[in-house]
């Protein structure tokens, strides 16, 4: 039987999960269209033609003061 690490929690797993455009837009408080319009400025990954974002990178982006132009 596989052992489950005691330091892993569902919250930490969710923090590491990539967000699709809709969830990233909700997280940033903007429309998905705004994400697409500013994609060259927002940290992201593209895999199999889909865009993914990580909360940690989005927070770093916001803290850097660049923000998203709505």
N, C-alpha and C positions, 0 to 999 in steps of 0.2 A: 504494500500500500504506500502511495506517495505521501510524504510529509508536507504539510502546509506551513510555511514560514509564519511565525507569530507576529512579526513586525509588519507584515503586509495587511493593509486594510482596503476595503472596497473604495474608499475615498482616494487613496494614493494610486490605485489602479486607474480610476477614472481620470485623474490628473495627467496620467501618462498616455491616455488614449487620444489619438488624433481626432480633431473635430472637422466635420464637413463644413462647407461654406455657410449653410443656414445656421448651424450652431455657433460658428465663429462670429457671424454677424450678430446673433443674439447676445453673445458674450461681450462684444464690443459696443452693443447698443446702436447698431446701424443696420441699414437694409442690405440684403445680399448683393444688390446691384452696386452698392458703395464698395463692397469688398472687391468685386470685379474691376471697378473703375480705378482702384488704388492697388491692384495686385502687385505692381512693380515695387511698391514701398512696404508691403506687409510681408513678414516672414512666413513662408509656406513651403509645402512639399507637393510635388505633383507625381502621382502614381497612377498608371493605367488611365490617363486622361482626366483624372479627378484631382481636385485641390484639397489638401488637408492642412490643418493648423494645430499647433500645440499651445495650450493655455500659458505655459511658462514663457514661450517665445512671444506671445501676444502681449503679456504683461511687461516683458522687457522692452518691447517696441513702444508701448504706451509710456512707460517710465522714461524712455529716452527723449520724450517730448515731441516726437514726430506726429503722433495722432493720425486720425483718419479724416480726410476732407469729405464732408457730407454733401 
